[in-house]
Amino acid sequence: MGKLFFLIELLLLQLVTTAVYAAENVTTKWGGNAEMVYETGFVSQLMKHPGGSISLFDMDLIENDAPGAGRSEKGVSSDYVWGDIRGRKILHLDDPRAEKAWIVVFFYNGFTNPNIPKYPLKFSVNGNESSIELWDFKKVIEGYRWVEFPAKWLKKGDNVFDLYCPEAQTKEEGWELYIARGDEFEPGGGVSTKAGETSYKSFDGGKSWQKSPFGPDKDVRAEYTVRLSLDRYVEEGWLATPVIDIWRGDSEDVVIPLQELKKLTLDLKGDIPEGTKIEYFLRKGAEPDPFATTWGDYEQIGSGPSVNVEINGAEINRRYIQLKAVLTTSDPLKSPAVKSLNVSAELLRRVPKLTNIHVVDAKNELIKYSSIDWEWEQWNRPEFEIVKKRENIDEIIAGSRTQFDAQVKILDAIAKRWKWALASVDFPGWDALSVLDRLENHGAGGNCITFNNLIGGICMAYGWQARLVNIVGHEIIEVWNDDYGKWMLLDGAFDPDTQNVYQYDAKTAEPLNTLDLHYYYLDYYFPGKTIDWMKDYTGYQDPIEGKPYPVGRGSLAHDMTSRDTGFICAAFMRMAPRNNWYEKPTPRPLNHGSSYWPWNGYVNWYDARTPRKRQYSWHTDRPCDMWPDLNKVYIHATSGFGNDRLFLRFETYTPNFCHFEVDVDDTGWKTVTERWTWLLQSGKNSLRVRAVNKLGAKGKPSYIVLNHADAPFGE
């Protein structure tokens, strides 16, 4: 009888358990219009389109000079056009169709050459003449100019651009144009053997032409820095979603129950004009990190203006997916447009949603990833220790209670290292050790780029990522700061009397980065207006009378004669998207700051009030591309059958990542793996998580605070 009663009790227990934990069918949803995906996911060669859709990028640059463009130490790097001396540039087009066309010309007049042209620069396109008229050189000082001409002047094949200034009687009255030397192409990322093939010069008013005969001995092969900007769509671009957590969908709950995917439905919509195409792809993964090596390949799931796909859950068999739309056109005057991407998942929830756990507080933000493949210097470079010891940095930052305090002390030390001097001879590499070597060899390390590359290089030796940012007429360094969890501007030099600054919000005293300053700049100098690069003054701005600056100037030197260089130069930002100058000294721009930034490897910022610059081909209006999150942690919390524990997975984007650390209930930090089980105690529970890199730099913690009520199993 006892055995029979035991079997009956076991059966009843199973029936009760089944009733308590009856599986539940649930649906999660994710998605919206394509603009939401554009802002939160990944993108290449696309732009926002009216109505919340996303189209191909609509500005195309044709150029072949950028790798070697700029002032060279090897000899002549400019050419004068005046009198009977003319220049010719040939640019090839397989397809000449465009809505509008612009010639872009770089020149030294008014920038490093004090001579101002007295006459317009005339140009012809395939025999059709126009001109670049003179302007107020005191108002617009930048060393480039673009002018629109009728797009119908263009043709398929070689297009001939002639430049001349016949009224000028001397070269000083004419135009000093940039040329890109062939022997400078390789350091800039180009192929030297092709340089000089499309640039010609005439000495008799255009009656005869010689191929790139530059220099006093007419033996320098080079290209004129003359470019063609077209208002037309690029041939291809792509849009990818962020990693989609199928179990979570669009839920904002901190804790997600364990679930099983039964069916996935994808609803994808777009506009497909004739001659254009959109193809859709899906990949699946077991990790929330979009860069994890365990992700499968993208597989095509459909194409066309409307795609509705149902996929059996067993075919997915993963918690995470990404969708990708590839847009192409064979007609540069038309673009497809992605309108919306929606995901619906039918799931079987075998685990009840816990009612005995209540989240009281959480700081657990999704990581903002860049679409750009940033390259970070490796942590174990031997040069790091050399620079730290050579400059005695350990002692300089000793006693700093915060990371930002240490970074400001490094700024102050380098600002006091030497006086500003243009590095016109033996221009150093972009790494800190090259700057120090030049300082010892020449007695002057250089100008703003060298001060700030040295600051950035020292910060990187402590595991604090840094990168150079070019603003209007100036170079600064931005350093990632884990105290605030954001990029910060540091400026070690401007000129002998204005140096050693960071900038902060005048109301909150929070240090700022260049994007912060850019928005402040627009509201201060261009309220309600859009900048016109060909007409508006965007140089070193003076304060507006009766209108206080919205930012303050931080400095250990307390030199109040200094300009607020970050703020007053923040009309525009561009940067080379890497900092691994020890590992890869090149490609990089030629002698940065000695000419008006003609290199074309930068990623350039634009927004509704800051138009794109026509001399460049790579632009973004997504803050996360240029200012991505580093060293932060996103906590994925999942509940299982037990109601006294949570199963955690940690996601981070930390260059040179080493490990995670957790602090449970303020008991101290301990090292854990990327998967970790949080055992809950009765009452209040708190958890902090941070990422640590291989140089010991600790990221800003994420945290969850919750109340756990003891409850019988199954509640």
C-alpha positions as CSV (number, residue, x, y, z in Angstrom):
1,M,0.0,0.0,0.0
2,G,2.8,2.4,0.8
3,K,4.3,2.0,-2.6
4,L,0.9,2.7,-4.2
5,F,0.3,5.8,-2.1
6,F,3.8,7.1,-3.1
7,L,3.0,6.6,-6.8
8,I,-0.4,8.4,-6.4
9,E,1.4,11.3,-4.6
10,L,4.0,11.5,-7.3
11,L,1.3,11.6,-10.0
12,L,-0.6,14.3,-8.2
13,L,2.6,16.4,-7.8
14,Q,3.2,16.1,-11.5
15,L,-0.3,17.2,-12.2
16,V,-0.1,20.2,-9.9
17,T,3.3,21.1,-11.3
18,T,2.0,20.9,-14.8
19,A,-0.9,23.1,-13.9
20,V,1.3,25.7,-12.2
21,Y,3.8,25.7,-15.0
22,A,1.4,25.3,-18.0
23,A,3.3,26.5,-21.0
24,E,2.1,29.8,-22.4
25,N,2.0,31.0,-26.0
26,V,3.4,34.5,-26.3
27,T,4.3,36.9,-29.2
28,T,7.1,39.4,-29.3
29,K,7.5,42.1,-31.9
30,W,10.4,44.2,-33.0
31,G,10.7,46.8,-35.7
32,G,9.3,50.0,-37.2
33,N,10.2,52.4,-40.0
34,A,13.6,52.2,-41.7
35,E,14.8,55.4,-40.1
36,M,14.6,53.7,-36.7
37,V,16.8,50.9,-38.0
38,Y,19.2,53.4,-39.5
39,E,19.7,55.2,-36.2
40,T,20.1,52.0,-34.1
41,G,21.7,49.5,-36.5
42,F,24.5,49.5,-39.0
43,V,24.7,51.3,-42.3
44,S,26.9,51.9,-45.3
45,Q,26.5,54.4,-48.2
46,L,22.8,55.2,-47.2
47,M,20.9,58.3,-46.0
48,K,17.6,59.3,-44.6
49,H,14.8,59.7,-47.1
50,P,11.5,61.5,-46.7
51,G,8.7,59.7,-44.8
52,G,11.0,57.7,-42.5
53,S,12.5,55.6,-45.3
54,I,16.2,55.0,-46.2
55,S,17.8,55.4,-49.6
56,L,21.2,55.2,-51.3
57,F,23.6,58.1,-50.5
58,D,23.0,60.9,-53.1
59,M,26.4,62.5,-53.4
60,D,29.2,60.9,-55.5
61,L,32.8,62.0,-55.6
62,I,35.1,61.4,-58.5
63,E,38.8,61.9,-57.6
64,N,42.3,60.3,-58.0
65,D,44.6,62.7,-56.1
66,A,43.7,62.3,-52.4
67,P,46.5,59.9,-51.3
68,G,49.3,62.3,-52.2
69,A,47.5,65.6,-51.8
70,G,49.0,68.3,-49.5
71,R,52.2,70.1,-48.8
72,S,55.3,67.8,-49.3
73,E,58.8,67.9,-47.9
74,K,60.1,66.2,-51.1
75,G,59.9,69.3,-53.2
76,V,57.2,71.2,-55.2
77,S,53.7,70.4,-54.1
78,S,51.8,73.2,-55.8
79,D,51.4,74.7,-59.2
80,Y,50.6,78.3,-60.4
81,V,48.0,79.0,-63.0
82,W,48.4,82.5,-64.6
83,G,48.8,84.2,-68.0
84,D,49.5,81.5,-70.6
85,I,50.1,78.8,-68.0
86,R,47.1,76.5,-67.7
87,G,46.3,73.2,-66.0
88,R,44.2,70.3,-67.2
89,K,42.6,67.5,-65.3
90,I,40.9,64.5,-66.9
91,L,38.3,62.5,-64.9
92,H,36.7,59.4,-66.3
93,L,33.0,58.6,-66.1
94,D,31.4,55.4,-67.1
95,D,28.0,57.0,-66.6
96,P,27.7,60.8,-66.8
97,R,24.2,61.1,-65.5
98,A,23.7,63.4,-62.5
99,E,21.1,65.9,-61.2
100,K,23.8,68.5,-60.6
101,A,27.6,68.7,-61.0
102,W,30.3,70.7,-59.1
103,I,34.0,71.2,-59.7
104,V,36.1,71.1,-56.5
105,V,39.5,72.9,-56.5
106,F,42.1,73.1,-53.7
107,F,44.4,76.1,-53.5
108,Y,46.9,77.6,-51.1
109,N,46.0,81.3,-51.7
110,G,44.9,82.9,-48.4
111,F,45.7,79.8,-46.4
112,T,49.5,79.3,-46.3
113,N,50.1,81.7,-49.3
114,P,49.4,85.3,-48.3
115,N,48.9,86.3,-52.0
116,I,45.2,86.7,-52.8
117,P,44.2,86.2,-56.4
118,K,43.2,89.4,-58.2
119,Y,41.1,87.6,-60.9
120,P,38.6,84.8,-61.1
121,L,39.8,81.2,-61.8
122,K,38.3,80.3,-65.1
123,F,37.6,76.6,-66.0
124,S,36.1,74.7,-68.8
125,V,34.4,71.3,-68.9
126,N,34.7,69.6,-72.2
127,G,35.0,73.0,-73.8
128,N,32.2,74.7,-71.9
129,E,33.5,77.7,-69.9
130,S,32.6,78.9,-66.4
131,S,34.6,80.5,-63.5
132,I,35.2,80.5,-59.8
133,E,34.5,84.1,-58.9
134,L,36.4,86.0,-56.2
135,W,34.9,86.2,-52.7
136,D,35.7,87.8,-49.3
137,F,38.9,86.0,-48.4
138,K,38.7,87.5,-44.9
139,K,35.3,85.9,-44.3
140,V,35.8,82.5,-46.0
141,I,39.5,81.5,-45.4
142,E,39.4,77.7,-46.2
143,G,41.7,76.5,-48.9
144,Y,39.1,74.9,-51.3
145,R,36.3,76.1,-53.4
146,W,33.4,74.3,-55.2
147,V,31.3,75.7,-58.0
148,E,28.3,74.2,-59.8
149,F,28.2,73.8,-63.5
150,P,25.5,72.2,-65.8
151,A,25.6,68.5,-65.5
152,K,24.8,68.2,-69.2
153,W,28.4,69.3,-69.9
154,L,29.6,65.9,-68.8
155,K,30.0,62.9,-71.1
156,K,30.7,59.2,-71.0
157,G,34.4,58.5,-70.9
158,D,37.1,61.1,-70.3
159,N,36.0,64.5,-69.2
160,V,38.5,67.4,-69.7
161,F,38.7,70.1,-67.1
162,D,40.9,73.1,-68.0
163,L,41.9,75.8,-65.4
164,Y,43.3,79.2,-66.3
165,C,43.6,82.8,-65.3
166,P,44.7,84.7,-68.4
167,E,44.3,88.2,-66.8
168,A,47.0,87.5,-64.2
169,Q,50.3,89.0,-65.3
170,T,52.4,87.3,-62.6
171,K,52.1,84.1,-60.7
172,E,51.4,86.1,-57.5
173,E,48.3,87.4,-59.2
174,G,47.2,83.9,-60.2
175,W,46.2,80.8,-58.4
176,E,48.4,78.4,-56.5
177,L,46.8,75.0,-56.9
178,Y,47.4,71.9,-54.9
179,I,49.2,69.0,-56.7
180,A,49.5,65.5,-55.4
181,R,53.0,64.1,-55.9
182,G,53.3,60.5,-57.1
183,D,56.1,59.8,-54.6
184,E,53.7,60.7,-51.8
185,F,50.8,58.4,-52.8
186,E,51.9,55.2,-51.1
187,P,52.0,56.7,-47.5
188,G,48.5,58.1,-48.2
189,G,47.1,54.7,-49.2
190,G,47.4,55.1,-53.0
191,V,49.3,53.6,-55.9
192,S,52.2,55.8,-57.1
193,T,52.4,54.2,-60.6
194,K,49.1,55.8,-61.6
195,A,49.9,59.3,-60.4
196,G,50.3,61.9,-63.1
197,E,48.4,60.0,-65.8
198,T,45.5,62.4,-65.9
199,S,47.1,65.9,-65.2
200,Y,48.6,68.1,-67.9
201,K,50.1,71.5,-68.2
202,S,50.2,74.1,-71.0
203,F,52.7,76.9,-71.3
204,D,51.2,78.5,-74.4
205,G,47.6,79.3,-73.5
206,G,46.3,75.8,-74.2
207,K,47.7,75.3,-77.7
208,S,49.8,72.3,-76.6
209,W,49.8,70.2,-73.5
210,Q,52.4,68.2,-71.6
211,K,51.6,65.4,-69.1
212,S,52.3,66.4,-65.5
213,P,55.5,68.4,-66.1
214,F,55.7,69.8,-62.5
215,G,58.7,71.2,-60.6
216,P,61.6,73.4,-61.7
217,D,63.0,70.6,-63.9
218,K,59.6,69.6,-65.1
219,D,60.2,66.0,-63.8
220,V,57.6,65.6,-61.1
221,R,54.7,63.3,-61.8
222,A,51.7,64.5,-59.9
223,E,48.0,65.1,-60.1
224,Y,46.1,68.3,-59.7
225,T,43.8,68.2,-56.7
226,V,40.7,68.8,-58.8
227,R,37.7,66.8,-58.1
228,L,34.2,66.2,-59.5
229,S,31.2,66.1,-57.1
230,L,27.9,64.8,-58.5
231,D,24.4,64.9,-57.0
232,R,23.4,61.4,-57.9
233,Y,22.9,58.1,-56.1
234,V,25.9,55.8,-55.4
235,E,25.6,52.3,-56.9
236,E,25.2,50.3,-53.7
237,G,24.7,50.5,-50.0
238,W,23.3,48.4,-47.1
239,L,21.3,48.6,-44.0
240,A,21.5,46.1,-41.1
241,T,19.4,45.9,-38.0
242,P,21.0,45.9,-34.5
243,V,21.1,42.4,-33.0
244,I,17.4,41.4,-32.5
245,D,16.7,39.4,-29.3
246,I,13.8,37.3,-30.4
247,W,12.8,36.5,-26.8
248,R,12.7,40.1,-25.8
249,G,11.3,41.8,-28.9
250,D,10.5,45.4,-28.1
251,S,9.9,44.7,-24.4
252,E,11.6,47.1,-21.9
253,D,11.6,44.4,-19.1
254,V,15.0,43.9,-17.5
255,V,14.4,40.2,-17.0
256,I,13.2,37.9,-19.9
257,P,11.9,34.4,-19.2
258,L,13.4,31.4,-20.9
259,Q,11.4,30.7,-24.1
260,E,11.2,28.5,-27.2
261,L,10.8,29.9,-30.7
262,K,8.0,28.3,-32.7
263,K,7.6,30.6,-35.7
264,L,9.3,33.8,-37.0
265,T,7.5,36.2,-39.3
266,L,9.3,38.9,-41.2
267,D,7.5,41.8,-42.9
268,L,9.8,43.9,-45.0
269,K,8.7,46.8,-47.2
270,G,10.4,49.2,-49.7
271,D,10.1,51.2,-52.8
272,I,11.7,49.8,-55.9
273,P,11.8,52.2,-59.0
274,E,12.7,50.7,-62.3
275,G,16.5,50.0,-62.5
276,T,16.8,49.5,-58.7
277,K,16.8,46.5,-56.4
278,I,16.6,45.6,-52.7
279,E,17.7,42.2,-51.5
280,Y,17.1,41.0,-47.9
281,F,19.3,38.7,-45.9
282,L,19.1,37.1,-42.4
283,R,21.8,35.7,-40.1
284,K,21.4,34.0,-36.8
285,G,23.6,33.7,-33.8
286,A,23.9,32.5,-30.2
287,E,25.6,35.6,-29.0
288,P,24.2,39.2,-28.6
289,D,27.6,40.7,-29.6
290,P,27.3,41.6,-33.3
291,F,31.0,41.0,-33.8
292,A,31.1,37.5,-32.2
293,T,32.8,34.9,-34.4
294,T,30.0,32.4,-33.8
295,W,27.5,34.2,-36.0
296,G,26.4,32.3,-39.2
297,D,26.6,33.8,-42.6
298,Y,23.9,36.0,-44.1
299,E,21.5,34.1,-46.2
300,Q,19.1,35.7,-48.7
301,I,15.4,35.5,-47.7
302,G,13.8,37.6,-50.5
303,S,13.8,40.7,-52.6
304,G,11.4,43.3,-54.0
305,P,9.1,45.9,-52.7
306,S,7.3,43.6,-50.2
307,V,8.7,40.5,-48.5
308,N,6.7,38.5,-46.1
309,V,8.5,35.4,-44.8
310,E,7.5,32.8,-42.2
311,I,10.3,30.6,-40.8
312,N,9.8,27.6,-38.6
313,G,11.5,28.1,-35.2
314,A,13.5,24.9,-35.6
315,E,15.2,26.4,-38.6
316,I,16.3,29.4,-36.6
317,N,17.2,27.6,-33.4
318,R,18.8,30.7,-32.0
319,R,17.8,33.6,-29.8
320,Y,19.5,36.3,-31.8
321,I,19.1,37.4,-35.4
322,Q,20.1,40.3,-37.7
323,L,18.5,41.4,-40.9
324,K,20.3,43.1,-43.7
325,A,19.0,45.0,-46.8
326,V,21.3,45.6,-49.7
327,L,20.2,48.4,-52.0
328,T,21.5,48.8,-55.6
329,T,20.8,50.9,-58.7
330,S,21.8,50.8,-62.3
331,D,20.4,54.3,-62.8
332,P,22.2,57.0,-60.7
333,L,19.1,59.2,-60.9
334,K,17.0,56.6,-59.0
335,S,17.2,54.9,-55.7
336,P,15.3,52.1,-54.0
337,A,14.2,52.9,-50.5
338,V,13.7,50.7,-47.5
339,K,10.4,51.7,-45.8
340,S,10.0,49.4,-42.8
341,L,11.3,46.2,-41.2
342,N,9.1,44.3,-38.8
343,V,9.7,41.0,-36.9
344,S,7.1,39.0,-35.1
345,A,8.0,35.9,-33.1
346,E,5.6,33.2,-31.8
347,L,7.1,31.6,-28.7
348,L,6.3,29.0,-26.2
349,R,7.1,30.2,-22.7
350,R,7.7,27.2,-20.5
351,V,8.8,29.3,-17.6
352,P,6.4,31.6,-15.8
353,K,7.1,35.3,-15.6
354,L,8.4,35.8,-12.1
355,T,6.2,37.9,-9.8
356,N,8.5,37.7,-6.8
357,I,11.2,39.8,-8.4
358,H,10.7,43.5,-8.8
359,V,13.4,45.7,-10.4
360,V,13.7,48.9,-8.3
361,D,16.4,50.7,-10.4
362,A,18.6,49.9,-13.3
363,K,21.2,51.6,-15.5
364,N,21.5,49.1,-18.3
365,E,21.6,50.8,-21.7
366,L,22.0,49.2,-25.1
367,I,25.5,49.7,-26.5
368,K,25.7,52.2,-29.3
369,Y,27.9,50.5,-32.0
370,S,29.6,52.2,-34.9
371,S,29.1,51.0,-38.5
372,I,32.8,51.8,-39.1
373,D,35.4,49.2,-38.6
374,W,37.5,51.1,-36.1
375,E,41.0,49.9,-35.6
376,W,42.4,50.1,-32.1
377,E,46.0,49.9,-31.1
378,Q,46.9,46.6,-29.4
379,W,47.5,46.7,-25.7
380,N,50.9,45.1,-25.6
381,R,52.8,47.6,-27.7
382,P,56.3,48.0,-26.1
383,E,56.3,51.7,-27.0
384,F,53.6,52.3,-24.4
385,E,56.0,51.6,-21.5
386,I,58.8,53.5,-23.2
387,V,56.7,56.7,-23.5
388,K,55.4,56.4,-19.9
389,K,58.9,56.0,-18.4
390,R,60.5,58.6,-20.7
391,E,58.0,61.3,-19.6
392,N,57.7,60.0,-16.0
393,I,53.9,59.8,-16.4
394,D,53.3,57.5,-13.4
395,E,54.5,60.2,-11.1
396,I,52.6,62.9,-12.9
397,I,49.3,61.2,-12.4
398,A,50.0,59.7,-9.0
399,G,47.2,60.4,-6.5
400,S,44.5,61.0,-9.1
401,R,41.2,59.8,-7.7
402,T,39.5,59.7,-11.0
403,Q,40.4,58.8,-14.5
404,F,39.5,62.2,-15.8
405,D,41.7,63.9,-13.3
406,A,44.6,61.8,-14.5
407,Q,43.8,62.6,-18.1
408,V,43.8,66.3,-17.4
409,K,47.2,66.1,-15.6
410,I,48.6,64.4,-18.8
411,L,47.1,67.3,-20.8
412,D,48.8,69.8,-18.6
413,A,52.2,68.1,-18.7
414,I,52.3,67.9,-22.5
415,A,51.0,71.5,-22.9
416,K,54.1,72.6,-20.9
417,R,56.4,70.4,-23.0
418,W,57.3,72.9,-25.8
419,K,56.1,76.0,-27.6
420,W,54.0,75.7,-30.7
421,A,56.0,75.4,-33.9
422,L,54.8,74.2,-37.4
423,A,56.3,70.8,-38.1
424,S,57.3,71.7,-41.6
425,V,60.5,69.6,-41.6
426,D,60.6,65.9,-40.6
427,F,56.9,65.8,-40.0
428,P,56.5,63.0,-37.4
429,G,54.2,60.0,-37.4
430,W,51.0,60.0,-35.6
431,D,52.3,57.9,-32.7
432,A,53.5,59.4,-29.4
433,L,57.1,58.1,-29.7
434,S,57.6,59.7,-33.1
435,V,56.5,63.0,-31.6
436,L,59.0,62.8,-28.7
437,D,61.8,61.8,-31.1
438,R,61.1,64.8,-33.2
439,L,61.1,67.0,-30.1
440,E,64.6,65.8,-29.2
441,N,65.9,66.2,-32.7
442,H,64.5,69.6,-33.5
443,G,63.8,71.3,-30.2
444,A,60.2,71.6,-31.1
445,G,57.7,68.8,-31.3
446,G,55.4,70.6,-33.7
447,N,52.0,72.1,-33.9
448,C,48.5,71.2,-32.6
449,I,48.4,67.7,-34.1
450,T,51.7,66.8,-32.5
451,F,50.8,68.1,-29.0
452,N,47.5,66.2,-29.1
453,N,48.8,63.0,-30.7
454,L,51.3,62.8,-27.8
455,I,48.5,63.3,-25.3
456,G,46.4,60.6,-26.9
457,G,49.3,58.2,-27.2
458,I,50.1,58.5,-23.5
459,C,46.4,58.0,-22.6
460,M,46.4,54.9,-24.7
461,A,49.4,53.5,-22.8
462,Y,47.0,53.4,-19.7
463,G,44.2,51.7,-21.7
464,W,42.2,54.9,-22.3
465,Q,41.4,54.9,-26.0
466,A,42.1,58.2,-27.8
467,R,41.9,59.5,-31.4
468,L,42.7,62.7,-33.3
469,V,39.8,64.9,-34.4
470,N,40.1,67.6,-37.0
471,I,37.8,70.6,-36.4
472,V,37.9,73.9,-38.3
473,G,41.5,74.8,-38.8
474,H,42.6,72.9,-35.7
475,E,43.4,69.4,-34.3
476,I,42.4,68.2,-30.9
477,I,42.4,64.8,-29.2
478,E,39.3,63.0,-27.8
479,V,39.8,60.5,-25.1
480,W,37.3,58.0,-23.9
481,N,36.5,58.6,-20.2
482,D,35.0,55.8,-18.1
483,D,34.1,58.2,-15.3
484,Y,31.4,59.8,-17.5
485,G,31.1,57.0,-20.1
486,K,31.7,59.3,-23.0
487,W,34.4,60.8,-25.3
488,M,36.1,64.0,-23.9
489,L,37.9,66.8,-25.8
490,L,41.5,67.6,-24.6
491,D,43.5,70.3,-26.4
492,G,47.2,70.6,-25.5
493,A,48.2,73.3,-27.9
494,F,46.9,76.1,-30.2
495,D,49.6,78.7,-30.2
496,P,52.2,79.9,-27.7
497,D,49.7,81.9,-25.7
498,T,46.6,79.7,-26.0
499,Q,47.0,76.1,-24.8
500,N,46.1,73.5,-22.2
501,V,42.3,73.3,-22.2
502,Y,39.3,71.1,-22.0
503,Q,35.7,72.4,-22.2
504,Y,32.7,71.8,-20.0
505,D,29.0,72.7,-19.9
506,A,28.6,76.1,-18.2
507,K,25.5,74.9,-16.3
508,T,26.5,71.3,-15.2
509,A,30.4,71.5,-15.4
510,E,30.4,68.2,-17.3
511,P,33.3,67.9,-19.7
512,L,32.3,67.8,-23.3
513,N,33.3,66.2,-26.6
514,T,33.3,67.8,-30.1
515,L,29.8,66.7,-30.9
516,D,28.5,68.4,-27.8
517,L,30.4,71.5,-28.7
518,H,29.2,71.3,-32.3
519,Y,25.6,71.6,-31.2
520,Y,26.4,74.4,-28.8
521,Y,28.3,76.2,-31.6
522,L,25.3,75.9,-34.0
523,D,22.9,77.3,-31.5
524,Y,25.3,80.1,-30.6
525,Y,26.6,81.3,-34.0
526,F,24.0,79.9,-36.4
527,P,20.6,79.8,-34.5
528,G,17.9,78.5,-36.8
529,K,20.3,78.6,-39.8
530,T,22.1,76.2,-42.0
531,I,25.8,76.8,-42.7
532,D,26.8,77.7,-46.3
533,W,30.4,76.6,-46.6
534,M,31.1,78.9,-49.6
535,K,29.7,82.0,-47.9
536,D,29.7,81.8,-44.1
537,Y,32.6,82.5,-41.8
538,T,33.4,79.4,-39.7
539,G,36.9,80.2,-38.6
540,Y,38.1,81.2,-35.2
541,Q,35.0,82.9,-33.9
542,D,34.9,85.8,-31.4
543,P,32.3,86.0,-28.7
544,I,29.0,87.6,-29.6
545,E,28.5,90.8,-27.5
546,G,26.0,90.4,-24.7
547,K,25.7,86.6,-25.4
548,P,27.8,84.5,-22.9
549,Y,29.4,81.3,-24.0
550,P,27.4,78.2,-23.2
551,V,30.6,76.4,-22.3
552,G,33.5,76.9,-19.9
553,R,37.2,76.5,-20.3
554,G,39.0,74.0,-18.0
555,S,42.7,74.3,-17.5
556,L,45.3,73.7,-14.8
557,A,47.3,76.6,-16.2
558,H,44.6,79.1,-15.4
559,D,45.6,81.1,-18.5
560,M,42.4,83.1,-19.2
561,T,43.8,84.7,-22.3
562,S,43.4,81.5,-24.1
563,R,40.6,81.0,-26.7
564,D,38.0,78.3,-26.2
565,T,39.5,76.4,-29.1
566,G,37.1,73.4,-29.1
567,F,34.0,75.5,-29.1
568,I,34.9,78.2,-31.5
569,C,36.2,75.7,-34.1
570,A,33.3,73.2,-33.8
571,A,31.5,74.0,-37.1
572,F,32.8,70.7,-38.6
573,M,34.4,67.5,-37.5
574,R,36.3,64.8,-39.4
575,M,38.6,62.0,-38.3
576,A,40.7,59.1,-39.5
577,P,38.8,56.1,-38.0
578,R,41.7,54.4,-36.2
579,N,44.4,55.0,-33.6
580,N,46.8,52.0,-34.3
581,W,49.7,54.2,-35.5
582,Y,52.4,51.9,-34.1
583,E,51.0,48.9,-35.8
584,K,50.2,50.7,-39.1
585,P,52.0,54.0,-39.5
586,T,50.3,54.4,-42.9
587,P,48.0,55.2,-44.6
588,R,47.6,58.6,-43.2
589,P,47.3,62.2,-44.5
590,L,50.3,64.0,-45.8
591,N,51.9,66.4,-43.3
592,H,48.6,67.1,-41.5
593,G,47.7,70.7,-40.9
594,S,50.1,72.1,-43.5
595,S,47.4,72.1,-46.1
596,Y,43.7,72.2,-46.0
597,W,42.9,68.6,-45.3
598,P,42.6,67.2,-48.8
599,W,43.0,63.5,-47.8
600,N,39.8,61.5,-48.6
601,G,40.1,58.8,-45.9
602,Y,38.3,60.7,-43.2
603,V,34.8,60.0,-41.9
604,N,33.1,63.4,-42.0
605,W,30.2,64.6,-39.9
606,Y,27.0,66.2,-41.3
607,D,23.5,67.0,-40.1
608,A,20.5,69.2,-41.0
609,R,22.4,72.4,-40.3
610,T,25.9,71.3,-41.3
611,P,25.9,70.3,-45.0
612,R,28.2,67.6,-46.4
613,K,31.5,68.9,-47.8
614,R,31.9,68.1,-51.5
615,Q,35.6,67.3,-51.4
616,Y,35.0,64.1,-49.4
617,S,33.2,60.9,-50.1
618,W,32.7,59.4,-46.6
619,H,30.0,61.1,-44.5
620,T,27.8,60.1,-41.6
621,D,25.0,61.8,-39.6
622,R,24.9,59.0,-37.0
623,P,26.6,60.0,-33.8
624,C,27.4,56.4,-32.9
625,D,29.5,56.0,-36.0
626,M,32.0,58.7,-34.8
627,W,31.3,58.5,-31.1
628,P,30.7,54.8,-30.3
629,D,30.3,53.5,-26.8
630,L,33.4,51.8,-25.4
631,N,33.9,49.7,-22.3
632,K,30.2,49.6,-21.3
633,V,28.3,46.5,-20.5
634,Y,24.7,45.5,-21.4
635,I,23.3,42.9,-19.0
636,H,21.0,40.3,-20.6
637,A,19.0,38.8,-17.6
638,T,17.0,35.6,-18.1
639,S,14.9,33.8,-15.6
640,G,14.6,30.0,-15.5
641,F,12.4,27.5,-13.4
642,G,13.9,28.7,-10.1
643,N,12.6,32.0,-8.8
644,D,15.7,32.7,-6.6
645,R,18.2,33.2,-9.4
646,L,18.8,35.0,-12.7
647,F,21.0,33.8,-15.5
648,L,23.1,36.7,-16.9
649,R,25.0,37.2,-20.1
650,F,27.3,40.3,-20.5
651,E,27.7,42.1,-23.7
652,T,30.5,44.7,-24.3
653,Y,32.4,46.6,-26.9
654,T,35.8,47.0,-25.2
655,P,39.0,47.2,-27.3
656,N,41.6,44.9,-25.9
657,F,39.0,43.3,-23.7
658,C,40.2,41.2,-20.8
659,H,37.4,40.2,-18.4
660,F,34.2,41.2,-16.6
661,E,33.9,42.0,-13.0
662,V,30.8,42.0,-10.8
663,D,30.1,43.6,-7.4
664,V,27.2,41.9,-5.6
665,D,25.6,43.9,-2.8
666,D,28.6,46.1,-2.4
667,T,30.8,43.1,-1.3
668,G,33.6,44.0,-3.7
669,W,34.6,43.3,-7.3
670,K,35.3,39.8,-8.5
671,T,36.2,38.4,-11.9
672,V,33.5,36.4,-13.8
673,T,33.0,35.1,-17.3
674,E,30.6,36.5,-19.8
675,R,27.9,34.1,-18.5
676,W,27.2,34.2,-14.8
677,T,24.4,33.1,-12.4
678,W,23.1,35.7,-9.9
679,L,21.9,34.0,-6.7
680,L,19.4,36.2,-5.0
681,Q,19.0,36.8,-1.3
682,S,15.9,37.7,0.6
683,G,15.0,41.4,0.1
684,K,17.2,43.9,-1.7
685,N,19.8,42.7,-4.2
686,S,22.2,44.9,-6.1
687,L,24.6,44.1,-8.9
688,R,27.2,46.2,-10.7
689,V,29.0,44.9,-13.8
690,R,32.0,46.4,-15.6
691,A,34.4,45.5,-18.3
692,V,38.2,45.5,-17.8
693,N,40.7,45.8,-20.6
694,K,44.1,44.2,-20.8
695,L,45.8,47.3,-19.5
696,G,43.6,47.4,-16.4
697,A,41.3,50.2,-17.4
698,K,37.9,49.7,-15.9
699,G,34.7,50.6,-17.8
700,K,31.8,52.5,-16.3
701,P,29.6,50.0,-14.5
702,S,26.0,49.0,-15.4
703,Y,23.8,48.1,-12.5
704,I,20.5,46.4,-11.5
705,V,18.8,46.8,-8.1
706,L,15.9,44.6,-7.3
707,N,13.7,43.2,-4.5
708,H,13.4,39.5,-4.2
709,A,10.5,38.1,-2.2
710,D,10.8,34.5,-1.0
711,A,8.0,32.5,-2.6
712,P,7.1,28.9,-3.0
713,F,8.5,27.2,-6.0
714,G,6.5,28.2,-9.1
715,E,5.4,31.7,-8.0
